[in-house]
Amino acid sequence: MTGAAQITIAGVSHVYRPPRGRAVLALDAVSLTIQRREFVALLGPSGCGKSTLLYLIGGFLPVEQGAISVDGRPVSGPGRDRGITFQNFALFPWKTVRANVHYGLEKLGLPRAERQRRAQALIDTVGLAGFEDSYPAQLSGGMKQRCAIARMLAHEPDILLMDEPFGALDAQTRGLMQEELLGLWQRTPKTVIFVTHDVQEAVYLAQRVVVLSARPGQVKAIVETGFDRSDPGLLKSKPFVDKVDEIWHLVRAEAIKAQQGRRESSAS
Amino acid sequence: MSAALGRYLPLLLLALTWEAVARLGLVSSLALPALSDVAAAWWQLLASGELLTNGAASLYRAGAGLALAISIGGAVGILMAWWRPLLVVAGPLVELLYPMPKSALIPVTALWLGFGDGSKILLIFLGCMLPVTIGAFNGARGTDQALLWSARSMGAGRLGTLWDVVVPSALPEILNGIRSAIALSFVLLVSAELIVARDGLGYMIGFLGAGGVYDAMFAVVLTVALLGFAADRCYRRAMNRVLLWRL
């Protein structure tokens, strides 16, 4: 792995306190270093705290124990250097595709002509040309996520935080979007932290897969992947399938643990 | 056109029945003057200018009261969702006042501000504020956290998200609250003008009724009903236009 450490996560624990019910330890002493322009997948059973870790890096949740720094500065809140997409797209429903993509550029204070140029280029890149004046409710799931990706990229963040971005899409759209995201990342490399519970997706997209344990989330394993994604037969090749299998077993053990934990807590 | 005709056919039938019942002497003309007499009286009131001056007075009061109710009520509701201390202070107050019959405030506002415009505007403001406040509060509280976070990650400050995300998220519920407020404003206005006023449509109804001029009284009652109907129709149309993005 070349390049300098960009994101450092050191001994981060996080307690989730729901408005009702008891507090839950979501993350337990997680440490991780992510290089500049690296594509990392956070993988784990549901409820393992992988999204929580992403939100902590994003500065949306306060770091209460441990430390997270980005480019040497401790994270103290959200910032333009870290863009985010969500599973449910989180587009502004009252804004058109164009206005959604414009939002970050307006906040940057760019002149109108420059905004237009950059927004249109992105809309073209993600294949939404012709839908500029549509509202999110008029778009399919895949188109919504394309729009969300264009919006995230508009103000050119260094780091992309992606929270199960393709989790709500059908299998075909999902495969297509994976290829397109990879293409985008290869053309303009950025640091990507990609949360998913889909093992194959993680192995296909990421250079490193971080497997988190069942709650409380701990780093259970870090697996180097980094296959040659330009190979059209990759998904069926033996090394790829073996790697998916290897990681799948790690995750499966955790998923079983998570389920047992749930059963115990519901029995108590 | 024929669809509209079909829709309002029952009303047309009702009007014809009214006219027939009154003309045939089935009910006393004191209780129900013939619709044609009511129409003639309406025309006279319009020609004399009485309807317009009194109507203008009423609409001014309703408009001013509603404008205050919407701007202040909406702001209070959103801030209640945004800033906990305000919820702690204002929340119980809203809960207490919401089910109160607002017409009970008529003598109170008259005591404070007299018989003129001020007491009606205050009454409508106080009476119509809560539906807007509650709509704004519920709408703002339901703001999707992912939208707030997205806006923050694109450079919006905490205060910036209030205007950029919270207000538009709350808008559908605010607009529904305003619709209730408009209907309520007519009720309050006419009641207040019936009791404590020297002009306005409600005052005319009371004045003409007390004087036994029943066809003219009915003419004003119908005018109020039609104004309420028209206000609601126009408002709904405007609301659908604003909420076009919901599809």
HADDOCK unambig.tbl for C-alpha pairs under 7 A between the chains (distance, minus, plus):
assign (segid A and resid 60 and name CA) (segid B and resid 149 and name CA) 6.63 0.50 0.50
assign (segid A and resid 78 and name CA) (segid B and resid 152 and name CA) 5.99 0.50 0.50
assign (segid A and resid 78 and name CA) (segid B and resid 153 and name CA) 5.30 0.50 0.50
assign (segid A and resid 79 and name CA) (segid B and resid 153 and name CA) 5.14 0.50 0.50
assign (segid A and resid 79 and name CA) (segid B and resid 155 and name CA) 6.42 0.50 0.50
assign (segid A and resid 80 and name CA) (segid B and resid 153 and name CA) 5.34 0.50 0.50
assign (segid A and resid 80 and name CA) (segid B and resid 154 and name CA) 5.36 0.50 0.50
assign (segid A and resid 80 and name CA) (segid B and resid 155 and name CA) 5.55 0.50 0.50
assign (segid A and resid 82 and name CA) (segid B and resid 153 and name CA) 6.46 0.50 0.50
assign (segid A and resid 83 and name CA) (segid B and resid 153 and name CA) 5.80 0.50 0.50
assign (segid A and resid 84 and name CA) (segid B and resid 150 and name CA) 6.52 0.50 0.50
assign (segid A and resid 84 and name CA) (segid B and resid 153 and name CA) 7.00 0.50 0.50
assign (segid A and resid 90 and name CA) (segid B and resid 146 and name CA) 5.68 0.50 0.50
assign (segid A and resid 90 and name CA) (segid B and resid 147 and name CA) 5.33 0.50 0.50
assign (segid A and resid 91 and name CA) (segid B and resid 147 and name CA) 6.93 0.50 0.50
assign (segid A and resid 92 and name CA) (segid B and resid 147 and name CA) 6.80 0.50 0.50
assign (segid A and resid 93 and name CA) (segid B and resid 245 and name CA) 6.70 0.50 0.50
assign (segid A and resid 94 and name CA) (segid B and resid 245 and name CA) 5.38 0.50 0.50
assign (segid A and resid 104 and name CA) (segid B and resid 154 and name CA) 4.82 0.50 0.50
assign (segid A and resid 104 and name CA) (segid B and resid 155 and name CA) 6.71 0.50 0.50
assign (segid A and resid 107 and name CA) (segid B and resid 154 and name CA) 6.96 0.50 0.50
assign (segid A and resid 107 and name CA) (segid B and resid 155 and name CA) 5.79 0.50 0.50
assign (segid A and resid 107 and name CA) (segid B and resid 156 and name CA) 6.54 0.50 0.50
assign (segid A and resid 135 and name CA) (segid B and resid 245 and name CA) 5.87 0.50 0.50
assign (segid A and resid 137 and name CA) (segid B and resid 246 and name CA) 6.74 0.50 0.50
